[in-house]
Amino acid sequence: MRIPTAVITAGSLIGGWQLARGTGIRPLGGAVLAVGGVVAGREWARRTSPAVTAALVTAYVSAFGVSHPLAKRIGSWPSVLVVSAVTAAASWAAADRRAPR
């Protein structure tokens, strides 16, 4: 059974942020983001076209970047949850809903 990429992306964004926040070691959170991106990217490449894979990778990386200024406006937790939900929805729509189980 494969884990949906929506779960991987949301989990790594939330988990990476929590790990960095909890330990105070930002590169540790970045490592979680990187691993999640590689795992999800590999699945996207297998399930979708190169253009869709590139768009999903861009969305995932952008989510990390957007979360910082968004956090200044709405707070850390809401920001991380919003970008995680958007990224997960894009992953599900573009790759997971058509994937064989």
N, C-alpha and C positions, 0 to 999 in steps of 0.2 A: 504494500500500500504506500502510495506517495503522499507526502505532505503537500497540501496546496501552496503554491507560491504566495498567495495572499497571506497565509499564516506565517510563512517565512519572513516576508517583508515587514509585516506589522510587528511580529515578534522580535525581529532584530532591531528595528527602530526603537521600540519601547524598551527592550532589554538592554540595548547598547546605551541608551540614555540613562536608564536606571543604574547600570553598572558604573558608568562614568560618574554619575552623581553620588552614588553610595560610597565609592572608593576614593573619589577625588582624583582618579587617574584617567584623564580623558582619552589617552591612546588605547586604553583597555576597552572603552566603549567603542572607539573607532575600529578596533579589531573585530568586535561583534558585528558591527555594521558591514565591514569588509567580507567577513565569512558569509553573512546572510546574503549580501549582494552576489557573491560568487555562486553560492548554491542556487539562488533564485535565477540568476543569469544563465546558468547551465541548463536549468529546466526550461526557461523561456526559449533558449536557442534550440532546444530539442522539440518543443511544442509549437513554436510560431516561426514566422519569417524573420529574416535579419532586420528588416525595418521595424517590425513590432518589438523585437528584442531590444533594439537600440532605443526605441521610445520608452520602453519599460525601465531600462537601465537609467536613462535620463531622468525619468520620473522619480526613481528611487533615490538617486544622488541629489536631485533637486529638493526632495522632501527634507533631507538633512539640512540643506542650505536655507530653505524657507522657514524651517522650524525656529531658527534663531531670531530673526526679526519678528516673526509672529509671536514668539514668547514674550517679547517686550510689550506687545499690545494686549494679549489675552492670558498670559501666564504660561509657565513651563508645561505643566501637565496638560492643559487644554491644547496647547500647540502640538505637543508630541502625539496626542490622541488624534487630532485633526489630520496631521500629515500622514500618520500611520493608516488611518481609515481611508484616506484618498488613495494612497499607494496600494493598499490591499484591494480596494474596489477596482482599480485599474488592472491589477494583476489578475484578479478573478475574471473580469470581463474579457481581457485579451488572451489569457492563457489557460486559466483553470476550468472555466465552465465547459470547455470543449475537450478537456483532457480525459483520456480513458482512465477509469478507476482501477 
